[in-house]
Amino acid sequence: MATFGPCAWPNYHGHTYVCEVTVTGPIDEKTGFVVDLGALDQILKSQVIDRFDHRNINLDVPEFGDGKLVPSGENLARFIFERVDGALPKPARVVRVTVGEDQNLSATYSRD
């Protein structure tokens, strides 16, 4: 069984995550954007905030349930990368996602 230091509580452990998503693509000549910011906000809301905010990831997010993905920073970054990238209007695409568990610890998943 893994231990998680001060985060080791009998009913899981928690973090206040920070997530950074970087997108790339051609800049639209009319808008000056790679992707409409309203559309990007909606994608982030549906794929990240609504799914993870104030949730017990082990219990409330099916993909991270018992016997499925371990909710490590690395797996969270990859999962968010794939969901946001799949929802973006093309030709925009995600370059990288960084999930920070605290001010000193983060994991990045990138296209490279």
Backbone bond lengths (Angstrom), bond angles and torsions (degrees), N, CA, C in turn:
res aa  C-N    CA-C-N  psi(-1)  N-CA   C-N-CA  omega(-1)  CA-C   N-CA-C  phi
1 M - - - 1.453 - - 1.525 109.12 -
2 A 1.310 116.57 133.08 1.463 121.47 179.67 1.515 110.42 -77.11
3 T 1.312 115.52 147.48 1.461 120.08 174.32 1.522 108.28 -113.35
4 F 1.313 115.56 151.97 1.451 120.28 -173.98 1.523 112.18 -128.88
5 G 1.324 117.76 32.01 1.452 121.82 176.57 1.515 112.19 54.76
6 P 1.352 117.15 -132.59 1.459 119.56 -177.22 1.530 113.45 -65.66
7 C 1.316 117.07 -11.80 1.464 120.20 177.89 1.526 111.92 -88.69
8 A 1.323 117.54 2.17 1.466 121.59 -177.23 1.522 110.26 -81.41
9 W 1.306 116.04 98.30 1.462 123.29 176.85 1.517 107.53 -117.86
10 P 1.328 117.85 150.32 1.471 120.03 -177.94 1.536 113.33 -56.94
11 N 1.315 117.50 -32.92 1.466 121.30 -178.35 1.524 110.70 -107.02
12 Y 1.327 116.96 56.56 1.455 125.09 178.53 1.517 111.16 82.31
13 H 1.313 116.31 -174.24 1.457 121.06 176.04 1.520 108.21 -135.41
14 G 1.317 117.09 158.13 1.451 119.40 -173.40 1.515 113.61 -130.86
15 H 1.304 114.07 163.06 1.462 123.21 177.47 1.520 108.26 -142.42
16 T 1.304 115.14 159.65 1.455 121.56 167.24 1.524 104.54 -104.59
17 Y 1.317 115.68 94.30 1.459 121.40 -174.07 1.524 112.11 -75.79
18 V 1.316 114.43 151.18 1.456 123.07 169.24 1.517 105.33 -123.35
19 C 1.323 115.91 133.62 1.457 120.25 -176.83 1.529 109.25 -124.63
20 E 1.318 115.56 129.72 1.465 121.76 177.81 1.521 108.42 -118.92
21 V 1.333 116.17 124.35 1.462 122.47 -179.96 1.519 107.97 -116.30
22 T 1.336 116.97 126.28 1.460 122.10 178.89 1.517 108.53 -112.01
23 V 1.338 115.71 128.01 1.465 121.18 179.32 1.519 109.91 -115.78
24 T 1.326 114.83 158.07 1.458 121.02 177.73 1.519 109.10 -141.17
25 G 1.304 115.04 166.86 1.457 122.08 177.89 1.510 109.07 153.87
26 P 1.310 116.73 178.22 1.467 119.38 178.14 1.532 110.73 -68.56
27 I 1.309 115.44 144.11 1.463 120.37 178.23 1.524 109.08 -82.95
28 D 1.321 116.15 125.21 1.465 121.78 178.40 1.527 109.11 -65.43
29 E 1.325 116.78 127.16 1.471 121.68 -177.32 1.520 112.63 -61.55
30 K 1.328 117.97 -34.92 1.466 121.37 -177.22 1.528 112.39 -78.77
31 T 1.330 117.12 -43.50 1.462 120.11 -174.20 1.519 113.76 -95.19
32 G 1.327 116.63 -25.28 1.452 120.89 -175.67 1.524 113.25 79.30
33 F 1.330 117.70 8.84 1.458 122.46 -178.16 1.530 110.94 -111.17
34 V 1.321 115.21 155.39 1.464 121.64 169.99 1.522 108.32 -76.92
35 V 1.336 115.72 -41.59 1.462 122.22 176.95 1.527 106.45 -144.21
36 D 1.311 116.82 142.47 1.456 121.70 178.25 1.531 109.44 -54.97
37 L 1.329 116.71 128.45 1.464 119.86 -175.86 1.523 112.76 -64.62
38 G 1.326 117.60 -32.28 1.465 120.19 175.81 1.519 111.19 -64.13
39 A 1.326 115.98 -42.23 1.466 120.54 178.00 1.531 110.29 -66.13
40 L 1.328 117.09 -41.65 1.459 120.56 178.83 1.527 110.77 -63.70
41 D 1.329 117.07 -42.13 1.468 120.34 176.91 1.529 111.19 -58.74
42 Q 1.317 117.04 -42.99 1.475 120.39 179.39 1.518 111.86 -64.62
43 I 1.326 116.48 -40.17 1.463 120.56 178.36 1.523 110.06 -64.03
44 L 1.333 116.83 -45.67 1.463 120.34 179.28 1.525 111.16 -64.23
45 K 1.317 116.58 -37.17 1.467 120.18 178.46 1.528 110.43 -64.02
46 S 1.334 116.43 -50.00 1.465 119.20 -175.56 1.530 113.10 -73.67
47 Q 1.317 117.72 -36.66 1.465 120.34 -174.34 1.524 114.29 -91.18
48 V 1.344 117.21 -21.15 1.467 119.96 -176.48 1.531 111.10 -121.36
49 I 1.310 117.41 -63.76 1.465 121.00 -172.16 1.525 111.92 -63.41
50 D 1.331 117.78 -53.70 1.467 120.23 -178.65 1.526 111.99 -62.32
51 R 1.313 116.57 -30.66 1.462 121.53 -176.77 1.536 111.85 -79.42
52 F 1.357 118.00 -38.34 1.459 120.89 -170.54 1.527 116.01 -113.92
53 D 1.318 119.16 -27.41 1.460 120.85 -172.78 1.525 112.05 -64.50
54 H 1.318 116.57 128.13 1.466 124.00 -179.24 1.530 112.10 56.09
55 R 1.310 116.19 39.44 1.460 121.96 179.41 1.522 110.24 -120.67
56 N 1.309 115.25 152.97 1.452 121.76 166.92 1.528 103.94 -89.71
57 I 1.304 116.16 104.24 1.468 120.72 -172.67 1.527 110.96 -57.19
58 N 1.332 117.47 -38.82 1.465 120.65 -179.54 1.527 112.82 -64.24
59 L 1.318 117.22 -30.06 1.463 120.93 -175.82 1.529 113.78 -105.49
60 D 1.322 117.30 -34.23 1.463 121.20 -170.37 1.527 115.33 -99.05
61 V 1.318 117.85 -13.03 1.465 121.20 179.55 1.531 106.81 -113.16
62 P 1.331 117.61 105.44 1.467 121.06 -172.03 1.526 114.96 -52.60
63 E 1.315 117.44 -37.12 1.462 120.46 -177.63 1.534 112.64 -66.17
64 F 1.337 116.48 -18.02 1.462 121.53 -179.95 1.526 111.89 -110.13
65 G 1.326 116.92 14.79 1.460 121.56 -179.64 1.515 112.43 -68.95
66 D 1.304 115.33 178.47 1.456 123.13 -177.16 1.524 111.50 -51.20
67 G 1.325 116.23 123.56 1.459 121.79 178.05 1.516 114.17 82.72
68 K 1.318 117.34 2.32 1.467 120.36 -179.48 1.525 108.66 -107.81
69 L 1.306 119.03 -145.84 1.462 121.90 -177.98 1.525 111.79 -61.66
70 V 1.309 116.30 137.35 1.462 122.23 172.85 1.533 106.37 -78.53
71 P 1.332 118.47 130.79 1.465 119.69 -176.29 1.531 113.24 -78.47
72 S 1.317 116.05 55.52 1.468 120.93 174.21 1.527 108.25 -76.30
73 G 1.312 116.25 161.84 1.466 119.74 175.57 1.513 111.42 -57.45
74 E 1.331 116.18 -38.22 1.466 120.78 -179.87 1.528 111.57 -63.75
75 N 1.332 116.69 -46.87 1.464 119.97 179.37 1.523 111.78 -67.51
76 L 1.331 117.11 -37.35 1.465 119.83 176.94 1.523 110.56 -63.34
77 A 1.338 117.71 -44.36 1.467 121.06 179.70 1.527 110.90 -61.41
78 R 1.332 117.21 -44.52 1.474 120.20 179.75 1.528 111.17 -65.92
79 F 1.328 116.65 -43.52 1.459 121.37 179.99 1.534 110.46 -60.04
80 I 1.326 116.91 -48.10 1.467 121.09 179.59 1.525 110.34 -64.01
81 F 1.325 117.50 -42.51 1.465 122.10 177.11 1.528 110.18 -52.71
82 E 1.323 116.06 -52.63 1.462 120.98 -176.18 1.525 112.08 -64.31
83 R 1.331 117.90 -41.50 1.470 120.89 -178.51 1.523 111.87 -68.91
84 V 1.325 116.77 -45.73 1.470 119.88 -179.04 1.516 109.83 -68.27
85 D 1.323 118.16 -43.75 1.462 121.16 179.66 1.526 111.06 -59.63
86 G 1.319 116.77 -41.59 1.463 120.53 179.63 1.515 113.79 -67.36
87 A 1.333 116.94 -25.23 1.463 120.97 -177.92 1.526 113.48 -93.20
88 L 1.329 117.81 -14.73 1.465 120.58 -178.09 1.527 111.65 -68.19
89 P 1.330 116.83 140.45 1.464 118.50 172.04 1.532 109.04 -68.10
90 K 1.313 116.32 131.41 1.460 121.04 -178.01 1.522 109.37 -77.72
91 P 1.294 120.46 147.29 1.461 126.99 18.19 1.535 114.66 -91.82
92 A 1.330 119.48 7.97 1.469 120.58 176.80 1.517 109.78 -61.11
93 R 1.323 116.39 148.42 1.459 120.66 177.42 1.515 109.82 -152.10
94 V 1.316 115.49 156.74 1.456 121.21 178.58 1.524 108.67 -79.61
95 V 1.329 116.06 136.39 1.459 121.98 176.83 1.517 109.85 -96.52
96 R 1.353 116.37 -43.84 1.456 120.18 -179.41 1.513 110.35 -159.67
97 V 1.321 114.39 155.16 1.464 122.55 174.06 1.524 106.98 -130.91
98 T 1.327 115.79 130.17 1.456 121.71 175.33 1.520 108.16 -117.08
99 V 1.318 116.06 129.55 1.464 122.57 176.19 1.517 107.11 -114.79
100 G 1.340 115.99 118.50 1.450 121.51 178.85 1.514 110.41 -101.10
101 E 1.347 115.89 127.97 1.461 120.66 178.63 1.523 111.17 -87.89
102 D 1.312 117.05 -27.17 1.459 122.74 174.21 1.523 106.75 -159.86
103 Q 1.318 117.56 -170.51 1.463 119.51 -174.89 1.522 113.55 -70.91
104 N 1.331 117.78 -13.25 1.469 120.99 -177.74 1.509 114.76 -115.22
105 L 1.312 118.75 -8.68 1.465 121.02 -171.85 1.520 110.67 -130.85
106 S 1.328 115.16 122.73 1.464 119.49 177.35 1.526 109.34 -147.29
107 A 1.326 114.68 163.31 1.462 121.94 176.11 1.516 107.70 -131.01
108 T 1.323 116.19 139.61 1.464 121.85 -179.95 1.507 109.75 -121.91
109 Y 1.322 115.53 135.00 1.468 121.59 172.15 1.520 105.50 -117.26
110 S 1.337 116.83 128.66 1.464 119.23 -177.33 1.518 111.34 -132.94
111 R 1.288 113.87 164.18 1.461 121.66 -179.54 1.519 111.12 -66.43
112 D 1.322 118.27 -27.13 1.487 122.78 -176.96 1.496 112.30 -64.18
